[in-house]
Amino acid sequence: MADPKGFLTTGREVATTRPVAERVKDWNEVYVPGSLLPIISKQAGRCMDCGIPFCHNGCPLGNLIPEWNDYAYREDWAAASERLHATNNFPEFTGRLCPAPCESACVLAINQPAVTIKNVEVSIIDKAWDSGDVTPQPPERLSGKTVAVIGSGPAGLAAAQQLTRAGHTVAVYERADRIGGLLRYGIPEFKMEKVHINRRIEQMRAEGTKFRTEIEIGRDIDAAKLRKRYDAVVVAAGATVSRDLPVAGRELNGIHFAMDYLPLSNKVQEGDFVAPPITAEGKHVVVIGGGDTGADCVGTAHRQGAASVTQLEIMPRPGEERPSGQPWPTFPMLYKVSSAHEEGGERVYSVSTTHFEGDDEGNVQSLHLIEVEFVDGKLTQKPGTERKLPAQLVTLAMGFTGTDRENGLVRQFGLELDERGNIARDADFATNVKGVYVAGDAGRGQSLIVWAIAEGRSAARGVDRYLTGASQLPAPIRPTDRALTV
């Protein structure tokens, strides 16, 4: 135990954000660089090194949190990095983007603010990169087996790195022009600057992983032919089909899926555009969907100079304390203020969009909504609560419904789907097609980055065992595992 009295003597402190007026003028990460290191050792000392560390159960990766908390408290950063990487290929991603179910499961969180696990994690990995402790780990010998990984999001990258280190020759296929999936084109720079992806890709290249961009399996290469070319295939194509809003006026110009809007601002930062083809500049913006993707749209609109930003959510506003029906250590539904919400705009709960109105040129000009409530478990509209909002740009951030089934990948492989429309798999993450495995949202459905990495690591074990007859690779989860719920 790092500091036996740490949880009694030290209060919770989190990373410091830059002033709103400063950060909305650029696309750099919102946190003050270096602000964590002066406080993080004491924060790590708040960890009680519990006899049963429930944070392990909250995290699907099974991160060895008390161990690296202890090393961080003692400022043994090299040892902390080794323990961190023992279970997580990309802690710089999760440390910035994961909503931290480990903190919800922290034993200290029963009656005190949880340990700042996420901040400790990102401090360790950033220090490791700065100190040169993150180096390529090429395999000692090659197996002679080849694997194709379809998709370069966190699941695909984790599977590829694990399989490369196991000695297999791995090629990652990505339909976009750069590697990273939604990490690259979907997560705004102010949440994670892309230097963190770039240096991981260089590490993986040095280990032997091959990357092939602008190739969409199903369109550019027939999936069945790809299967014949490789000894095994991992499908990690994600759940990229956005949920639509079929109401009157949906066809108007200026209404876009979030994943059509957000990547364009990423491409501006990459130097592909001087200005994004879809911009919020000078417009009244309405974001439909109250989750993280919606918040990303809010922050992006602020930086593009929107006249106003309103975020709509059909569910009631959550409370600020853990509900009685969501007891510790489950992940509670709480009212959260992200960095994007700190920057301005209005959040409206318990409303549903009824229709859009446009001008004579077919451009959206307004959105009509109505308040809703749950009556006998059913969502019903409240008569007399209709109102209109100005809207020249609307983004739909209501989640995703499954993997792409129009590009031919599922059909050409002959993959079976489960009752939810995800690619079906067995206990080893294998599909009904011999040698074809599935990892991440394509098999699980829309989920968190930490689950995607866990899926990639687990699927890699299944592939390794298929290719060699046995495997020493870890498998932190089963396909049927789910987050802690009631």
C-alpha positions as CSV (number, residue, x, y, z in Angstrom):
1,M,0.0,0.0,0.0
2,A,1.5,3.3,-1.1
3,D,0.3,5.6,1.6
4,P,-1.8,4.0,4.4
5,K,-3.4,7.3,5.2
6,G,-3.5,8.8,1.7
7,F,-7.3,8.3,1.3
8,L,-7.8,10.1,4.6
9,T,-5.3,13.0,4.2
10,T,-5.5,13.8,0.5
11,G,-8.5,15.1,-1.3
12,R,-9.3,14.3,-5.0
13,E,-7.7,16.6,-7.5
14,V,-8.1,16.2,-11.3
15,A,-6.3,17.6,-14.3
16,T,-6.5,21.4,-14.8
17,T,-8.1,22.6,-18.0
18,R,-7.0,25.7,-19.9
19,P,-9.3,28.8,-19.7
20,V,-12.3,28.5,-22.0
21,A,-11.6,31.8,-23.8
22,E,-8.2,30.4,-24.7
23,R,-8.9,26.9,-25.7
24,V,-11.9,27.5,-28.0
25,K,-9.5,29.4,-30.3
26,D,-7.4,26.4,-31.0
27,W,-7.6,22.6,-31.3
28,N,-5.1,21.5,-28.8
29,E,-6.0,19.3,-25.9
30,V,-8.0,21.2,-23.3
31,Y,-5.8,20.3,-20.3
32,V,-2.9,22.4,-19.1
33,P,0.3,20.6,-20.2
34,G,2.2,19.1,-17.3
35,S,-0.4,20.1,-14.7
36,L,-0.8,16.5,-13.5
37,L,2.7,15.6,-12.6
38,P,3.0,17.9,-9.5
39,I,-0.1,16.3,-7.9
40,I,-0.4,12.8,-9.4
41,S,1.9,11.0,-6.9
42,K,-0.2,12.1,-4.0
43,Q,-3.4,11.2,-6.0
44,A,-2.1,7.7,-6.6
45,G,-1.4,7.5,-2.9
46,R,-5.2,7.7,-2.2
47,C,-5.4,4.1,-3.5
48,M,-6.2,1.8,-0.6
49,D,-4.7,-1.4,-2.3
50,C,-7.9,-3.2,-1.5
51,G,-7.9,-6.9,-0.7
52,I,-10.5,-7.3,-3.4
53,P,-9.8,-4.5,-6.0
54,F,-13.2,-4.0,-7.6
55,C,-11.6,-1.6,-10.0
56,H,-10.3,-4.7,-11.8
57,N,-13.9,-5.8,-12.4
58,G,-15.0,-2.3,-13.5
59,C,-12.3,-2.4,-16.2
60,P,-12.7,-5.1,-18.8
61,L,-8.9,-5.1,-19.4
62,G,-8.3,-6.2,-15.8
63,N,-5.8,-3.3,-15.4
64,L,-3.5,-3.8,-12.4
65,I,-4.6,-0.5,-11.0
66,P,-3.3,-0.8,-7.3
67,E,0.1,-1.9,-8.6
68,W,0.7,1.0,-10.9
69,N,-0.8,3.4,-8.4
70,D,1.8,2.2,-5.9
71,Y,4.6,2.7,-8.5
72,A,3.3,6.1,-9.4
73,Y,3.2,7.1,-5.8
74,R,6.8,6.1,-5.4
75,E,7.6,7.9,-8.8
76,D,9.0,4.6,-10.2
77,W,7.6,5.5,-13.7
78,A,9.4,2.7,-15.6
79,A,7.9,0.0,-13.3
80,A,4.5,1.8,-13.5
81,S,4.6,1.8,-17.3
82,E,5.5,-1.9,-17.4
83,R,2.5,-2.8,-15.2
84,L,0.2,-0.5,-17.2
85,H,1.3,-2.2,-20.5
86,A,0.9,-5.6,-19.1
87,T,-2.9,-5.4,-19.7
88,N,-3.4,-2.4,-22.0
89,N,-1.8,-1.8,-25.4
90,F,-2.8,1.8,-25.6
91,P,-3.1,3.5,-22.2
92,E,-2.7,6.9,-23.7
93,F,-6.0,6.4,-25.6
94,T,-8.0,5.1,-22.7
95,G,-6.4,7.6,-20.3
96,R,-7.9,10.4,-22.4
97,L,-11.1,8.9,-23.8
98,C,-12.4,6.2,-21.5
99,P,-15.3,7.2,-19.2
100,A,-13.4,5.3,-16.4
101,P,-15.8,2.5,-15.2
102,C,-12.8,1.6,-13.0
103,E,-13.4,4.8,-10.9
104,S,-17.1,3.9,-10.5
105,A,-16.0,0.6,-9.1
106,C,-13.3,2.0,-6.8
107,V,-13.9,0.9,-3.2
108,L,-13.1,4.4,-2.0
109,A,-16.1,5.6,-4.1
110,I,-18.5,3.9,-1.8
111,N,-18.5,7.0,0.5
112,Q,-15.8,9.3,-0.9
113,P,-14.7,10.7,-4.3
114,A,-12.9,7.9,-6.2
115,V,-9.2,7.6,-6.9
116,T,-8.3,9.6,-10.1
117,I,-7.4,6.3,-11.8
118,K,-7.7,7.8,-15.3
119,N,-5.4,10.7,-14.5
120,V,-2.8,8.4,-13.0
121,E,-3.0,6.2,-16.1
122,V,-2.4,9.1,-18.5
123,S,0.4,10.5,-16.4
124,I,2.2,7.2,-16.4
125,I,2.1,6.7,-20.1
126,D,2.9,10.3,-21.0
127,K,5.9,10.1,-18.7
128,A,6.9,6.8,-20.3
129,W,6.9,8.3,-23.8
130,D,8.9,11.3,-22.6
131,S,11.4,9.0,-20.8
132,G,11.9,6.6,-23.8
133,D,10.4,3.7,-21.9
134,V,8.0,2.8,-24.7
135,T,10.0,0.9,-27.3
136,P,9.1,-1.6,-30.1
137,Q,8.8,-5.2,-29.0
138,P,9.4,-7.3,-32.2
139,P,8.9,-11.0,-31.9
140,E,12.0,-13.2,-31.4
141,R,11.0,-15.4,-34.3
142,L,8.3,-15.6,-36.9
143,S,5.6,-18.3,-37.1
144,G,5.3,-18.2,-40.9
145,K,1.5,-17.6,-40.5
146,T,-0.2,-14.5,-41.9
147,V,-3.2,-12.6,-40.6
148,A,-5.3,-9.8,-42.1
149,V,-7.0,-7.3,-39.7
150,I,-9.9,-5.4,-41.2
151,G,-10.2,-2.0,-39.4
152,S,-7.7,0.1,-37.6
153,G,-9.7,1.3,-34.6
154,P,-8.7,0.3,-31.1
155,A,-9.9,-3.3,-31.4
156,G,-8.1,-3.9,-34.7
157,L,-4.9,-2.2,-33.5
158,A,-4.8,-4.2,-30.3
159,A,-5.4,-7.5,-32.1
160,A,-2.7,-6.6,-34.7
161,Q,-0.1,-5.7,-32.1
162,Q,-0.8,-8.8,-30.0
163,L,-0.6,-11.1,-33.1
164,T,2.5,-9.4,-34.4
165,R,4.3,-9.8,-31.1
166,A,3.3,-13.5,-31.1
167,G,5.3,-13.9,-34.3
168,H,2.7,-13.8,-37.0
169,T,2.9,-11.6,-40.1
170,V,0.0,-9.1,-39.8
171,A,-1.4,-6.6,-42.3
172,V,-4.0,-4.1,-41.2
173,Y,-6.5,-2.9,-43.8
174,E,-8.2,0.5,-43.4
175,R,-10.7,2.1,-45.7
176,A,-9.8,5.6,-44.7
177,D,-6.7,7.4,-45.9
178,R,-5.0,7.2,-42.4
179,I,-4.8,4.6,-39.7
180,G,-6.8,5.0,-36.5
181,G,-10.5,4.4,-37.3
182,L,-12.7,6.6,-35.2
183,L,-9.7,7.5,-33.0
184,R,-8.4,9.4,-36.1
185,Y,-11.7,10.5,-37.7
186,G,-14.3,11.0,-35.0
187,I,-12.4,12.0,-31.8
188,P,-11.7,15.7,-32.0
189,E,-8.1,17.0,-31.4
190,F,-9.1,18.8,-28.3
191,K,-9.9,15.4,-26.7
192,M,-6.9,13.6,-28.1
193,E,-4.2,15.1,-30.3
194,K,-3.3,12.7,-33.1
195,V,0.4,12.6,-32.2
196,H,-0.6,9.9,-29.7
197,I,-1.9,7.7,-32.5
198,N,1.0,8.5,-34.8
199,R,3.7,7.3,-32.5
200,R,1.9,4.1,-31.6
201,I,1.6,3.4,-35.3
202,E,5.4,3.9,-35.7
203,Q,6.0,1.5,-32.8
204,M,3.8,-1.1,-34.4
205,R,5.6,-0.6,-37.8
206,A,8.9,-1.2,-36.1
207,E,7.5,-4.4,-34.6
208,G,6.6,-5.6,-38.0
209,T,2.9,-4.8,-38.5
210,K,2.0,-3.7,-42.0
211,F,-0.6,-1.1,-42.7
212,R,-2.6,-0.7,-45.9
213,T,-4.9,2.4,-46.2
214,E,-7.6,3.4,-48.6
215,I,-8.6,-0.3,-49.1
216,E,-12.2,-1.2,-48.2
217,I,-12.7,-5.0,-47.9
218,G,-15.9,-5.8,-49.7
219,R,-15.5,-3.1,-52.3
220,D,-11.8,-2.8,-53.3
221,I,-10.9,-6.4,-52.4
222,D,-13.4,-9.3,-52.4
223,A,-13.6,-10.6,-48.8
224,A,-13.6,-14.2,-50.0
225,K,-10.4,-13.7,-51.9
226,L,-8.8,-12.0,-48.9
227,R,-9.6,-15.1,-46.8
228,K,-7.7,-17.3,-49.3
229,R,-4.7,-15.0,-49.2
230,Y,-4.2,-15.1,-45.4
231,D,-4.2,-17.9,-42.8
232,A,-6.6,-16.0,-40.6
233,V,-8.7,-12.8,-40.7
234,V,-9.8,-10.6,-37.9
235,V,-12.9,-8.4,-38.7
236,A,-12.6,-5.3,-36.6
237,A,-14.6,-3.0,-38.8
238,G,-16.6,-1.4,-36.0
239,A,-20.3,-0.5,-35.8
240,T,-20.3,2.4,-38.2
241,V,-23.9,2.6,-39.3
242,S,-25.3,5.7,-37.6
243,R,-28.8,5.7,-36.2
244,D,-31.1,8.0,-38.3
245,L,-34.0,10.2,-37.4
246,P,-36.9,9.5,-39.8
247,V,-39.0,12.7,-39.3
248,A,-40.4,15.2,-41.8
249,G,-37.7,17.4,-43.2
250,R,-34.9,15.0,-42.7
251,E,-33.8,15.4,-46.3
252,L,-33.1,19.1,-45.9
253,N,-29.5,20.4,-46.5
254,G,-27.6,21.0,-43.3
255,I,-28.7,17.9,-41.4
256,H,-25.8,15.5,-41.0
257,F,-24.7,12.4,-39.1
258,A,-22.1,13.3,-36.5
259,M,-19.7,11.0,-38.2
260,D,-20.1,12.9,-41.4
261,Y,-19.5,16.2,-39.6
262,L,-16.7,15.4,-37.1
263,P,-14.1,13.8,-39.4
264,L,-14.0,17.0,-41.5
265,S,-12.6,19.0,-38.7
266,N,-10.0,16.3,-38.1
267,K,-9.0,16.5,-41.8
268,V,-8.5,20.3,-41.4
269,Q,-6.0,19.6,-38.6
270,E,-4.3,17.0,-40.8
271,G,-3.9,19.7,-43.5
272,D,-6.3,18.2,-46.0
273,F,-8.6,21.2,-46.0
274,V,-8.1,24.9,-45.2
275,A,-11.7,25.0,-43.9
276,P,-14.2,22.1,-43.4
277,P,-16.8,21.5,-46.1
278,I,-19.4,21.4,-43.3
279,T,-18.9,24.2,-40.8
280,A,-20.8,25.7,-37.9
281,E,-19.4,29.1,-38.4
282,G,-22.1,31.8,-37.8
283,K,-24.9,29.2,-37.6
284,H,-27.4,28.2,-35.0
285,V,-26.4,24.6,-34.3
286,V,-28.6,21.8,-32.8
287,V,-27.0,18.5,-31.7
288,I,-29.4,15.7,-31.3
289,G,-28.0,13.1,-28.8
290,G,-26.7,13.7,-25.3
291,G,-23.8,11.3,-25.3
292,D,-20.0,11.7,-25.8
293,T,-20.3,12.0,-29.6
294,G,-22.9,14.8,-29.1
295,A,-20.5,16.6,-26.8
296,D,-17.8,16.2,-29.4
297,C,-20.1,18.0,-31.9
298,V,-20.7,20.7,-29.3
299,G,-17.0,21.4,-28.7
300,T,-16.3,21.3,-32.5
301,A,-19.1,23.8,-33.2
302,H,-17.7,26.2,-30.5
303,R,-14.3,26.1,-32.2
304,Q,-15.8,26.8,-35.6
305,G,-17.6,29.9,-34.4
306,A,-21.2,28.8,-34.1
307,A,-23.8,31.5,-33.3
308,S,-25.4,29.2,-30.7
309,V,-25.2,25.5,-29.8
310,T,-28.1,23.5,-28.3
311,Q,-27.8,19.8,-27.4
312,L,-31.0,17.7,-27.2
313,E,-31.5,14.5,-25.2
314,I,-34.7,12.4,-25.2
315,M,-34.0,11.0,-21.8
316,P,-34.5,12.9,-18.5
317,R,-31.6,14.8,-17.0
318,P,-29.7,12.4,-14.7
319,G,-29.0,13.3,-11.1
320,E,-25.6,14.5,-9.8
321,E,-25.4,11.6,-7.2
322,R,-25.5,7.9,-7.7
323,P,-29.1,6.7,-8.0
324,S,-30.3,4.1,-5.5
325,G,-31.2,1.8,-8.3
326,Q,-27.6,1.8,-9.6
327,P,-25.6,0.7,-6.5
328,W,-21.8,0.6,-6.3
329,P,-19.8,-0.8,-8.1
330,T,-22.0,-0.5,-11.2
331,F,-21.4,2.4,-13.7
332,P,-24.0,5.0,-12.7
333,M,-25.9,7.4,-15.0
334,L,-24.9,10.8,-13.7
335,Y,-25.1,14.4,-14.9
336,K,-21.7,15.1,-16.3
337,V,-20.2,18.4,-17.6
338,S,-17.6,17.7,-20.2
339,S,-15.0,20.2,-21.3
340,A,-17.2,21.0,-24.3
341,H,-20.2,21.8,-22.1
342,E,-18.0,24.1,-20.0
343,E,-17.5,26.1,-23.2
344,G,-21.1,27.2,-23.5
345,G,-24.3,26.2,-25.2
346,E,-27.6,24.9,-23.8
347,R,-28.5,21.3,-22.9
348,V,-32.2,20.4,-23.2
349,Y,-33.5,17.1,-21.7
350,S,-36.7,15.1,-22.1
351,V,-37.5,16.4,-25.6
352,S,-38.1,14.7,-29.0
353,T,-37.7,16.2,-32.5
354,T,-41.0,16.2,-34.4
355,H,-39.9,17.8,-37.7
356,F,-37.6,20.2,-39.5
357,E,-38.4,23.3,-41.5
358,G,-36.3,24.7,-44.4
359,D,-36.1,27.7,-46.7
360,D,-37.0,27.8,-50.4
361,E,-33.6,26.5,-51.3
362,G,-33.9,23.4,-49.3
363,N,-31.7,24.4,-46.4
364,V,-32.7,23.6,-42.8
365,Q,-33.7,26.7,-40.9
366,S,-35.5,25.4,-37.8
367,L,-36.2,22.3,-35.7
368,H,-39.5,21.6,-33.9
369,L,-39.5,19.6,-30.7
370,I,-41.9,18.5,-28.0
371,E,-41.3,17.6,-24.3
372,V,-41.7,13.9,-23.5
373,E,-42.1,11.8,-20.3
374,F,-42.3,8.2,-19.2
375,V,-45.8,7.1,-18.4
376,D,-46.1,3.4,-17.3
377,G,-42.7,2.8,-18.7
378,K,-43.6,4.2,-22.1
379,L,-42.2,7.4,-23.6
380,T,-45.1,9.8,-24.4
381,Q,-45.4,13.3,-25.7
382,K,-46.7,16.1,-23.4
383,P,-49.4,18.1,-25.3
384,G,-48.9,21.9,-25.4
385,T,-45.1,21.8,-25.0
386,E,-44.2,22.2,-28.7
387,R,-41.6,24.8,-29.6
388,K,-39.2,25.8,-32.4
389,L,-35.5,26.3,-32.3
390,P,-33.5,28.1,-35.0
391,A,-31.2,25.5,-36.7
392,Q,-29.0,26.0,-39.7
393,L,-26.8,23.0,-38.9
394,V,-28.1,19.9,-37.2
395,T,-25.9,16.9,-36.3
396,L,-27.4,13.5,-35.4
397,A,-25.4,11.9,-32.6
398,M,-27.8,9.1,-31.5
399,G,-25.5,6.2,-31.6
400,F,-24.9,3.4,-34.1
401,T,-26.9,0.4,-35.2
402,G,-24.3,-2.1,-36.3
403,T,-21.5,-2.9,-38.8
404,D,-21.7,-1.8,-42.4
405,R,-23.6,-4.4,-44.4
406,E,-23.7,-2.5,-47.7
407,N,-20.0,-2.7,-48.6
408,G,-20.2,-6.5,-49.2
409,L,-17.9,-7.6,-46.4
410,V,-20.5,-9.6,-44.5
411,R,-22.1,-11.1,-47.6
412,Q,-18.8,-12.0,-49.3
413,F,-17.4,-13.7,-46.2
414,G,-20.8,-15.4,-45.6
415,L,-20.9,-14.3,-42.0
416,E,-23.8,-15.0,-39.7
417,L,-25.3,-12.2,-37.6
418,D,-26.8,-12.4,-34.2
419,E,-30.3,-11.2,-33.2
420,R,-29.0,-7.6,-32.7
421,G,-27.4,-7.5,-36.2
422,N,-23.8,-7.9,-35.0
423,I,-21.5,-10.5,-36.4
424,A,-22.0,-13.7,-34.4
425,R,-19.0,-15.4,-32.8
426,D,-18.2,-18.3,-30.5
427,A,-16.3,-18.4,-27.2
428,D,-13.0,-17.9,-29.1
429,F,-14.3,-14.9,-31.0
430,A,-14.5,-17.1,-34.2
431,T,-17.3,-16.6,-36.7
432,N,-19.1,-19.3,-38.6
433,V,-16.4,-19.1,-41.3
434,K,-13.3,-21.0,-40.5
435,G,-10.3,-18.8,-39.8
436,V,-12.4,-15.6,-39.6
437,Y,-12.6,-13.9,-36.2
438,V,-14.4,-10.7,-35.1
439,A,-13.4,-8.2,-32.5
440,G,-14.8,-4.9,-31.2
441,D,-18.0,-3.2,-32.0
442,A,-18.6,-5.3,-35.1
443,G,-19.3,-8.2,-32.8
444,R,-20.2,-6.5,-29.5
445,G,-22.2,-3.6,-30.8
446,Q,-21.5,0.1,-29.9
447,S,-19.3,0.1,-26.8
448,L,-16.4,1.8,-25.1
449,I,-12.8,2.1,-26.2
450,V,-11.7,0.0,-23.2
451,W,-14.0,-2.8,-24.3
452,A,-12.7,-2.6,-27.9
453,I,-9.1,-3.0,-26.7
454,A,-10.1,-5.9,-24.5
455,E,-11.9,-7.5,-27.4
456,G,-8.9,-7.1,-29.7
457,R,-6.6,-8.7,-27.1
458,S,-9.0,-11.6,-26.5
459,A,-9.7,-12.2,-30.2
460,A,-5.9,-12.3,-30.8
461,R,-5.6,-15.2,-28.4
462,G,-8.3,-17.1,-30.3
463,V,-6.5,-16.5,-33.6
464,D,-3.1,-17.5,-32.2
465,R,-4.6,-20.7,-30.8
466,Y,-6.2,-21.4,-34.2
467,L,-2.9,-20.9,-36.0
468,T,-0.5,-22.7,-33.6
469,G,-2.7,-25.0,-31.5
470,A,-2.0,-23.2,-28.2
471,S,-1.5,-19.6,-27.1
472,Q,0.2,-17.7,-24.3
473,L,-1.6,-14.5,-25.2
474,P,-4.0,-13.1,-22.5
475,A,-7.8,-13.0,-23.1
476,P,-9.2,-10.5,-20.6
477,I,-12.9,-11.0,-21.6
478,R,-15.3,-13.5,-23.2
479,P,-17.6,-12.4,-26.0
480,T,-20.6,-12.7,-23.7
481,D,-19.1,-10.5,-20.9
482,R,-20.8,-7.2,-20.2
483,A,-20.2,-4.2,-18.0
484,L,-21.2,-4.3,-14.4
485,T,-25.0,-3.6,-14.3
486,V,-28.0,-4.3,-12.1
